Amino acid sequence: MSDAVFYRSFSALLIDSDAKQPFLTSKELEKVVLTICAYYVMELDTRGFVTYKGWAHAIAHGADVFLSLAEHSLLESENQLIIMLTVLSKLEAMKSPLNFGEPTRMMEIFNRLFQKNSSNEKRFIRQVTNLNERIKNSPEKNQENYWIRFYNLHQFYNSFLQNSATPEKVQHFLAT
């Protein structure tokens, strides 16, 4: 793996300044959302800490960018759904264990989106139900990738259950 991940993951954090002091129009923000989603889906470097180099952490930094977008006053409902689908699809596609706090940072995006728009709770439950069904019916059950997905999703779901900001409806769904 190259060191380019350090530039990609830290450059993505620049969107945080617009969430705090907006200068983008809603159309520009929509383009940013789609660009960040494309980046997140295509990012293949899932390393957290890299010995002698530091934190690569592209998955966690991408989650931080989505959290900034979730806090943006101009983020529309459709883009909230796109963000949720992107993060869930990344979790489903991961082929390496998330060992450096990434699931918790991903969870924070959803809790912020739940606060922003309560209909996101139903959207989340529907998407996670579909995701769990795909995992359950996966032909990979005897392969390592299946168990990596299982582990990552388990950590992700547990992070909701351990966070007091998680809505009761979501906690109940995940606990059953």
ABEGO torsion letter per residue (X at the ends): XBAAAAAAAAAAAAAAAAAABBABBAAAAAAAAAAAAAAAAABABABBBBBGAEBAGAAAAAAAAAAAAAABAABBAAAAAAAAAAAAAAAAABABBBAAGAAAAAAAAAAAAAAABAAAAAAAAAAAAAAAAAAAABAAAABAAAAAAAAAAAAAAAAAAABAABBAAAAAAAAX
